[in-house]
Amino acid sequence: MSKRFTVGAVATAAVLALTAAGLGVPASAAPTSSRTFTVVAEDGVAAETAVAAIKAAGGTVVSRSDEVGMFQVTSDRADFAAKATAAPALIGAAEQKAIGRKPKLDRVEQEHLTSATRAAAGKAAKKGAKLDPLDDRLWGLKMIGADKARKIEPGDRRVTVGVLDTGVDASNPDIAPNFNWALSRNFAPDLVDIDGPCEVASCLDPVGTDDGGHGTHVAGTIGAAANGFGLSGVAPKVSLVELKGGQDSGYFFLDPVVNALVHAGRSGIDVVNMSFYVDPWLFNCTANPADSPENQAAQRATIKAMKRALNFAHNNGVTLVGALGNSNMDLGAPRTDTSSPNYGGTAPYPRPIDNNSCWDLPVEGPHVIGVSAVGPSGKKSDFSNYGTEQISVAAPGGWFRDGFGTDTFRTDANMILSTYPKHVLQEEGSVDADGNIVAGFEESVFKQCKANGECGYYTYLQGTSMASPHAAGVAALIVSRHGKPERRGGFGMSPNLVEQHLYRTAAEHACPEPRLQQYRNEGRDETYDAYCAGGVNFNGFYGYGIVDAYAAVKTPLKPNARP
């Protein structure tokens, strides 16, 4: 969910600074024997423009994959990689040679290895090439078999995943190759009272920016490129679409969210991830006695508009995935809401929640796949909402307190590492004005740089916000693997079929014993106690199971099969 959650919802951590500078060979270096490189073009660059830039850098194109903007190149120039990386039309060039061993977390050695294999790893992903340098920290990828799935299906560029969130930092080298500028939109102008002074005169931040950080983190988990640099996402070759419906401050209001969903439906976006709830009410109720008539009317309007928007998106081919939330409650038996309204002139007040007339939106709206969070052990994260009423599947969401009794207990590595904007880290105090990791944050914030000085930043977060994009990434792989050509040159898959296949291929996970789980060892009181109802096939903690990317792309599609 959004970054304004209470303790345990979304926790930030810091990072070990890694720098990947690349092949910085002087331009005056003497020619050497011919070598082979993989070259990747920038988003939106025409193939012939990229070929011209390659020739200008001293390379010869021997084969090309125009649909992904990737070229195999030979060159006898020692400075070819440096020249190609500096070309505006190209992301960079990397020599095609295997790492040969797992990269060490050593600044100098990592700098060399990531630059030397950056694009090669991305091209060889379908053949089981080594993962990106920071992927050894992505336990979530391994838990859901995404590392194996990409050998079969790394994602189709035609498949679009909308990140309905605070924005997406398209300058991150792991986001840039997959960012879809044509479809991306900002629907949430800055509000000075909560977001601070506007950065631009219109108060509408440019597409490709994120002043909150949450959306960039979500986007990286879904589809960071497998390019030998930084880290990779669940579906490393799908297209990422920014649907900025959240404020910089982390609020998600009705109009921007609805507009974003309508745009997704009109534009043919395949999957939309929603890691938030619609503010200012944790639950929107039709006629809660605790609410004033004015507030009741506002909530009814929210319920109606959200249901219409979700139905519109679904009916136009969008698979909807949402975070269950971080309030450690059974959504089928919600507790009294003491956090709403969280915005406006009225202070929060107690609101008993009637489950029959109150909804946590969007996750309890129509057609939304609800996702709970688990830690590295597979145990339900203490903060994660649950319950047989709305849960669909579970996914890695991180849990700082996982691993009680082991040396992993209360470690950042239990959370989810993903892409993050540098300037947000600077505002949070973990990165200094020069872009360097501040002392004390070396284990929770990471930095890698390319030969041209472009750097990517990464940090840990935890929450159902981090679980939902794992499921959205698997949904994107399902569309990539099992989708079909559609009218007017499109490509896609019925959301009903995507949902069915996601459930059918999820790894079944029985309720723990005892079914009433307590978290006393983790320092939680009785308000965190959670009872798991249901059987192996479907239960309140795991739904149909933990999403399984490998099974999803390996298992043949069976229309009309039951989960």
N, C-alpha and C positions, 0 to 999 in steps of 0.2 A: 504494500500500500504506500501512500505518499509519505514524504520525509518528515511530516509533522506528527508522526505517531509517537505514542508514549514509550516509556522504557521497554526495550525488548522488541520494538517494532522494526525499526531500521537503524542499525548501529553502524557508525562509521569507524574505520580503523585505518591504520597507516601502512607504510609501504617501504620495501627495500628498494633503494635506488639502483636501477640497472640502466646502462647506457649502451645502445647499439648504434655505433656510428657509421659502419659500412666501409666500403673499399675506397678509402680516401687517397688514391694514387695521384701524384702530381701530374698535371697536364703535360709536362715536358718529358715524362717517362718514355723510355725507348720502347718500340713495339716488341711484343713477345709472340710466341706461337699462338695459333688460333684457339680460342676457347668458346664454349657454348653458354649462353645466358638465357634466362627467362625475363622478358620485359613486360610490364603491366602498364596499360594506359590509364590516365586519369578518367574519372567519370565524365561522360558527356563528350569525350574527345572522339572524333571520327577516325576510323581505322587508317585512312590514308594520311591524316595528319600525324598520327602516331608513327606510321612507317617513315614519313619524312624526318621526324625527330630522331628516329633510330639511325637512319642513314647519316644525318648530320653529326651524330655522336660517333660515327665510325663503325656501325654495325650493318650486317646483312641479314635480312629476314629469310629464314629457311622454311618456316611453317607458321601458320597463324590461326587463331581461334577468335574471329571477329566478334562473335556473340558474347564473349567474356573479356574482350579487349586484352588478349594475351598473345604474345609473340615469342617464337623461338628464334634466337639470334646468334650468329657467330661473329666474332671480332678478333683481330690480332692486335688491337690497341690495349695497352695496359691501363689506360685511363677511361676505357669505355663505360664501366659501371658508374664512375663519378660523373661523367658527362651526361649519361642517360638519366641519372637521378636528379641532376640539376635542371633538366629540360622541363618546362612548365606542362607540356602535354603528357609527360610520363610520370608515373609514380616512382618508378625506379627499375633497376636491373640487378639481377643476382646470378652469379655463376652457378650452373647446374652441377653440384657435387654434393654428395651425402655428408652429413655431419659426422656420421660414423660412431657417435656415442652421445649419451644424454648430456645436454649442456649443463655446466656447473653454474651455480650462482656466484660467479666471479665477474666483477665489472669488466675487466680487460678481456678475458676470454669470451664472455658473453657478447661483448661488443663485436668481436670478430665473427663468431659463429652465426649470430642472427643476421648480420649483413650479408654473409656469404651464402645463406640459404633462404633468404627472405621470400623471394617469389617462387623458387623451386618447390618449396614445401606446399605452396598453394596449388601449383599445377599438378603435383603428384598426389594430392589428397585422396583421389579415388583409388589409388594404388597402394594406399596404406603408408604414405610417407610419414616421417616423424612429425609430431605436433609442434605447435609454436612454443617458444622458450618458456613462457609462464604457464603453459598448460598443465605442467606437473602439479600445479597448485589447484587445478580445477577438478576437485574430487567429484563435483556434480556431473561433469561430462562423462566420467567413467561409470558413475552409479547408473546412469540411464543409457549407457552403451553408445553415446554419441561419437566417441572416438573410433568405434568399430563401424558405426552407421555410415560415416562419410566415405569409407572405402567402397560402399555400394552407392550411396547417394549423398553428396555434400550439399545439395540444394540447387535449385534451378533459378537462374537469374530472372526468369520471367515471373517467379512467385514473389509477391510483394507482402511484406509484413509491416503493418502500421503500428508504430509505437505511440500510443495515445498517452502522452506524459508531459513532462516539463520542457521538452525539446530534445534535440540530439546534437551533440558536438561532432559535426561532420569533418572537422579538422583532424580528429584523431586518426592516425594512420591505419588503425584496424577497422574504423568505421568508414573512412573515405572510399575504399574500393567498392563498397556495397550500397552507398547512400544514393537514394533515388531523388534527385533534385526536382524532377518534373512533377511528381505527385505530392511532394512534401508541402505542408502548409502550417502557418501559425494562426490559430484561432483564439489565442488568449493574450490580448494586449496587456502590458504591464499596468498594475494598479499601484499607484504611488504609496498608498497607505500601508500596503503589505509587502510590496516588492521593492520599495525604495525608488529613487529617482530613475526615470526612463533613460535607457542608454541611447535611444534614437528619438528624433523629434516626433515621430508618429506613435511612439510607445509600443510599436509592434516589432519585436525583435526579429532580425533577419532569420530566415530559414537556415538551418545548419548550425545554430547556436543553442546553448543550454546554460542558463544562469542558475539552475537548481541542482543539476548533476544527476538526479534520479533517473531521468529518461535516458541519458547516455549510458548509465550502468545497465539498465534494462536492455537497451539496444545491443550492447556488447554481448550479453549472455545469449540473446537470440541469434545474432548473425555477425559477430566480429569475424573478419576475413582470416582464413587459414593461409597466411602469407609469409610464414617464417619469422614473423615479427610480433612481439607482444604476446597476445593470447588469441584464441579462436572461440567462436560461438557454437551453439548446437547445430545451426544450419549455416555454415560459413560461406555459402555462395548464393544465398537468397538476397533479395533487394530490401533494404530498410527504408521505410517511409516515415518521416517525422510528421506526426499529427499532434501539434502542440495544443493541448487542451488544458494543461495545468499551468498555474502561475509559477513565477520564479520561486516564490516562497513555499510552494508545495500544495497550495489550495487547488481544488478542481471544482469549478462552478458549472452550473447547468448549461448555459448557452454555448460556451466553448466545447464542452463535451459532446453535446448533441450535434453541433455543426461539424465536428470532427467525424462523428459516426456517419452522418449523412454524406459527407465527402467520401468516406471510405466506400460506402455503397455505390455512389455515383461513379467512382473512379475504378471500380473493379479490384479493389485491394482484397487479397486472399485471406489474410489473417490479421486480427487486431488484438494487441495485448493491452489490458487495462489493469494496472497495478495501483488502484486508488479507490476511494469512494467519493461520491458527489457531495460536496460541502453545501451548507454548513451542518448538515444533519448526518450523524452516523447511521441512523435509521430514519427513513422517510415514512411517515404514517398518514393514513387517510383522515383520521379524526382522533388523535391522541388527546384524552381529557386534560393532560398536563399542558397542552399547547394552546395558545391563543387562537381565536378564529382566523386571524391573519396568517399565523404560522401554519395552521392546518391547511389553509388554502394553498399556501406556497408549496407545501409538501405534496399535496395532491397533484399540483401542476408538475412538480418534478417527477413523480411516479409516472404520470401519463406521458410526458415528453420523453423520458428515458425508455419506457417500454416501446413507444413508437419508433424511436431512433434505433433501438436494438433490433426490433423486428424489420425495419427498413434495411439495415445493414445485412442481417441474416438473409432476407429474401433476395438480396442482390449479390449473394455469393460470399459474404464475409463470415469466416469462422471466428467466433468471439471467445476470448480466453480472459479470465479475470482472477485476481488474487482474492482469497477468502477473507483476508484481514488478520490483524495482529492483536486482537482483543482477548485471546485465549478463552473463547466461549463457544458453546454449542449453538450454532445459528438457528437450530430448530427450537431452542429453549433459551432465547436471549435474556441476559440480565438487564437490570435497570440501566438506562443510558444516562451517564452523568457528565458526558463530554460535549453535549450539543446544547445550543448552537455554538460552534467554535469560531464564528465570525459574525460581526455586526454589533449593534448596540446592546444586545441582551446577553448577559452572562449565562454560561451553562447552568442548567438546573436538572434535577432528577426527573427522568421520564420513564416510567414503567413501559415496557415494550410488549405489545400484543403481537404474537407471531403471525396471526391471521390477517393483520391489517398494516403491518410495518415491513419495510424492505430495506436491506442493505444494498444499495445500488452503486455500481452496475451488477455486482456478482450475483445478486438474487433476482436479476431481471431475466427475461426470456432468452433462451438459446445461449446463455453464457456458461462456458465450461469453468467450473469453480475449482481452484487449486489450493491445496494445503501445503504446508512446508515441513520438510524433514531435515535432520542434521546428517552428518557423515555416517553415523551409526545406523541410520534408517529410522530412528525414533522420531515421533512427532515433536517438532520444535515446541517448547513450552508456550511460546506466544501465539502459536498458530490457531486460528479458528478451525472448527471441525463440525461434524454432524451429518447424519444421513440425509437431511433434507436438501442441502445444497451442494455438498461436496461431489466432485466428479472424479478427480484423480489427485495424487500427491506428486511432489517433485522436490528436488533439492532447493532449499531456501536458506540454508545456513542456520547454525545454532551455536553461538559463542560458548555456551555452557555445556555442550555435548562432551562426552568422553570422561564422565566422572570416574575417578579412580585410576586414570591413565595420565601420561604426560601431555596429552592433547587437551585436557580440561581447561576451559577458559583461555583458549588461544585463538588468535585472529584467523588461523588457517581453517577453523571450523566454519567460517562464513564463506560468502561467495565473492570471489575476485572478479572484477570486470572494469571496463573502460570508464573514465571519469574526466571531466574538464579540468585543465590545469588551474584556471582562474578561480574555480570554486574551491579547489584544494588550498589555493593561496588565501582565499577568504576564511577558510576554516583553520588556517594556521599550520598545516602540515607541509606546505611547500613555500619556500621563500620567494622574494621578489625576483631573484635570478633564475627561478625555476628549479632550484635544488631541494631535495628532501630535507626537512628540518630534523635535527637530532631528536631521537626519541620516537620517530615515526618510521624507522627503517624496516620494520617488519609488517607494516600495514599499507604503505604507499610505495608504488613502483614506477619507475621511469625508464623508458627506452627511447633512443633517438636514431634517426636515419643519417646517412652520410651528408645530406643537405641541411642538417640541423633541425628537421622536423621531429618533434618528440611526441610520444604518447604517454599518458598517465593512467594509472590503474589503482583502485582501492577496493577494500572489502566493505560489503554491506550485508545485512541479514534481514529476512522478513518474507512474508508471502509474496511481496513485491518481487523477490528474487526467484521464487518458485514458479510463479506464473510464466515468466519468459522462457524457462526451460520447457514448459508444456507448449507454449506458443511456437518455440523452435521445432519441436517434434511435429506439431501440426503442419508447419511449413515444409518439413521433410516429407510428410505424407502427401501433401499436394504436389510437391516436386516429383515424387516417385510414382504416384498413382493418378495424377491429374491428366486431363485430356484437352486437346485443342478445342476452343470454343468459337462462337461466331466472331466475325470481324477480326480474325487473327489473334484472338485472346487465348488464354490458357488458364485452366482452373479446375475446381472440383467442388461438388456440392458440400456445403458445410455439414449437412446431416451425415454424409458418408465419411467426412473427415472425423467427425466426433465419434461415430460408430467404430471406426478403425482404431482411433486413439484408445478407446476404452477396451476394445477386444485384444489389443496387443500390449496393454499395460501389464506390468509384472505384479501378479496378485500378492497381497501382503495381508496376512491374518492380523486380527486384533492382538495386542500384547496380552500377556497374562502376568498379573491380574489385569482385568479389563479396566478397572479404575486406576489410572496412572497418576501418580503423585510425583512432584518434582522437589521434594525436600532436600535431597542431596545437592541439587542445583541452586539451593537458596530461595526457593519459591514457597509461598504460603498456600493455604487451602484453596484460595481463589483460582489457582492454576490447576487444581485437580480436574481431570478429564476422563469421562467414561466412554469407551469405544463400543458402540453397538453395531451389530451386523455380523456377517459371516466372512469367509475367505474371499468370495467373489465380489462382495461389496460391503464396505463398512464405513463408519463415521470418521475414521482417521485417514484412511487411504483411498476411499472411494473404490473405483475398479482396480486400483493398484498404483504403483509408482510408474510414471511414464517410461517407456522403453523405446528409444530411438532406433536401436538396432532391429528389434522385432518389428517396428512399424514400417521400416523400409524393406525388410527381408520377407515379411509375410504377405502373401498375395491378398489382394483386396477381395472381400466377399460381400457384395451388396446385399443388404437386408439381413445379414447375419446378426445375431444378438450378441451383445458384449459378453 
